[in-house]
Amino acid sequence: MKKWQMWTAAAVVVVVAVGGSRAAGWWGSNPSDDKSTLNYGLAAEVQNLDISKSTDTYSNTILGNTESNFLRVDSKGNPAPDLAKSYTVSSDGLTYTIKLRSGLKWSDGSALTAKDFVYSWQRIADPKTASQYSYLTSGVQNADDIVAGKKPVSDLGVKAEGDNTVVFTLERPMPQFKYLLSFAQFAPQKESFVKKAGSKYGTTSSEQIYSGPYKFEGWNGTNNKFKMVKNDNYWDAKDVKTDTVKWQVIKNPETAIKLYKEGKIDRAAINNSAEMYSANKGNKDVKDSAMAAATYLEYNQAKNPYLANEKIREALNLATNRKDLASQATGGTRDAATGLVSNSLVKAANGQDLAKYVNPGYTYDKAKAKELFAEGLKEVNKGKMNVSLETDADSPISKSTVDYLKQAWESTFGSDISVTEKVVPFKQRLQDSQNGNFDIVVSNWNGDYQDGSTFYDMFKATDTGMNNGQFKNQTYTDAVAKAEGQDANNPSARDADWKAAEAALKNDADINPLYSWKGASLVRSNVKGVVTNPAGLALDLTHAYRK
Amino acid sequence: MAKYILKRVLILIVTLWIVVTATFFLMQILPGTPYNNPHLTSSAIAQLNQTYGLDKPVMVQYFDYLVNMLHGNLGTSFQYQNQSVSTLIGQRLPVSAQLGLQALVVGILLGLWLGAISAKNQNNKVDGALGVVSTLGISVPSFILAIVLLYVFGYNLGWLPVSGWGDSFSETILPTLALAVGPAATTTRFVRSEMIDVLHSDYIQLARAKGLDGTQLIRRHAYRNSMIPILTLIGPMVANLLTGSTLVENIFSIPGIGQQFVSSIPTKDYPVIMGTTIVYAAMLMICILITDILTAVVDPRVRLK
């Protein structure tokens, strides 16, 4: 064969291969035209579908759309009846009586009854299950003792009365309890199915049965593409307008944006980095969504003598310009914090956003900061303050945040302070926090449910697992106890207690609130009916459809 | 030969034990908690540790692990709760194997072709250009190349999919290329030098004297003898592909074992770290063993002892 013949032959082969495979659909068609199908990306793998044990957001997103609970949070943020027909709360707020809809079925067609709910609550509380979310049962009668292994699970204050009624007995009134009744972690589980699946339970899409609007299919435990298909046994199947939701794992956020622009997926987040945000925020498809997540600094008051000094903590707080931090270090992807509680968590009784209502008035005052810092140093009497500032390395924004703080503090306090950055993997940061092995740490909390207590519970004692700085603030503790005790059934008094708690935190400078998170995504405009929740199920596709 | 293989297998088992031991104890120094939830109280952590046996002394944990491993039980992942490590690895291994094999085949074929061209054009412009390209191919790591390919063919030109696995063959093209360039470059250089030697040998001179022209000569006579050293290269190449693929899999969201390995370390998923290390180590040693045996089969001058 002559050379030119070879090249021609090679060119023909390439053209035929490319053209032929394209015609055969190897290169994919444009999915955003198909009306019965929606397409979404997950930023990480689904880890497991064990209702009691899943801990990650992504598994939770799948579970939340394929499993239903008594209630489901609607587009206005209110828990509305799902598998429950109705529920009543006793006047003391301690007894919840829930009536189920009649004729409820699992995806396999078997009957779904009150027992399945009771079993699920007992299973998550059972220490043998080793659920990392067992603490959420706290407040239900005997839950704390059962979680600690001191009482049998049958003592839990959840009982089935017949096939259609579930009664919860609480130890204290919990206005947030209705949100727990919508949680994926408390969705019903069929005991016989769980027992039969044994150690394989929730490890593939066929090792789980579904009570929600969709069934999960095509997940073998490790693959990156799977789908949800409409569950015809769901009680409200007639209102589920989408037949198939296709999912794929897309770890790189830039790739997700690219796939969105190609029409391959219907949603892509743009707030992972400041650069990405500024490059895309002008796109007409951008939609903001509320997120009940906050970032704040914890001061190690138990182990660091400088940080045990209130004046020094106060000075550090005053030397933090939160507005500037949000615009410089996070590029506008976050909003400046006004307190511990995040923005958009929930509305206070007077209609204001809770964060706005409780705002204790953190300020930036460089001169006063300097003055207090000098006084504090004198009181501690150990010379220059060397302090480490720890954060996890999981997002570029956390690194720019500590860079900003280091620069701000060192320029304010000059040679009196030296800040060392410590950027570590998430799990190491978590361990350092838990062991008190830090000076100042950047902490994040994403609320579990739409109620102030998900934030204020964190510091009500030193052993909550979240009070890593180990501070004691009696005023704060009293205010939270009042909100969860005598004021529990009085929304406006409860809000006032949260406000007092927030003021107490600021007064003692126990934490340093930095910013409040918000979602920003490219969202396909012809996809309607999607519900995004600031806490709990992030993306609810029950009533989503393509117009 | 049988004796030789048996000896090698025994060495392999001892090496594997050393790897298991070293990994197990190194893992203990790794900072971080295996649990995800920041809200866990110290008593809840103590209880979880008890459930997973992490409250026992390290030596006891080590022997428990060895005993379980000998029973074929690699444990259950912490991160993917309920998922057994052998399932996690078993499902991901074929994906990585397919990717590795594709890259190896493409790389070696490309290398053989370019190497021959280079040798034939010894010391002229074509040879020089190929020399520069192959040096670049060897020195640029596969993950850098992966990002460049992704950017050019995925983002800018939009010819090929940028992420995913399993839907279409086209998804495998970019990662395969990224991984194939290294082996291709290495093969090119080896084939070139080997073929230059061969081309100067007596039997080639004879063939030339008989009137065979360049291409015929290379295809019929020179290739076969130049391929022997390539065989010895395949072992280390497979090793490079395996380790290189960890990052490339991450870049293209490919659900392979490499991605699993990378993500298990920062998440402190002890059983998965152990399991993947063992599988990697075993695969590498087996590859090298097979290469050694193959070399002996192909080249009778090599004697195995």
Interface residues (C-beta under 8 A of the other chain):
Chain A: S21 G25 W26 W27 G28 E45 Q47 N48 D50 K53 S54 T55 D56 P127 K128 A130 Q132 Y133 S134 Y135 V147 A148 G149 S199 K200 Y201 G202 T203 N220 G221 T222 N223 N224 K225 Q248 V249 I250 K251 N252 T255 K258 L259 E262 V424 P425 F426 K427 Q428 L430 Q431 D432 S433 Q434 S443 W445 M458 D463 T464 G465 M466
Chain B: P31 G32 T33 P34 Y35 N36 N37 P38 H39 L40 T41 S42 S43 A44 I45 Q47 L48 T51 Y52 T76 Q79 Y80 Q81 N82 Q83 S84 T87 L88 Q91 R92 G154 Y155 G158 P161 V162 S163 G164 W165 G166 D167 S168 F169 S170 N250 I251 S253 I254 P255 Q260 P266 T267 K268
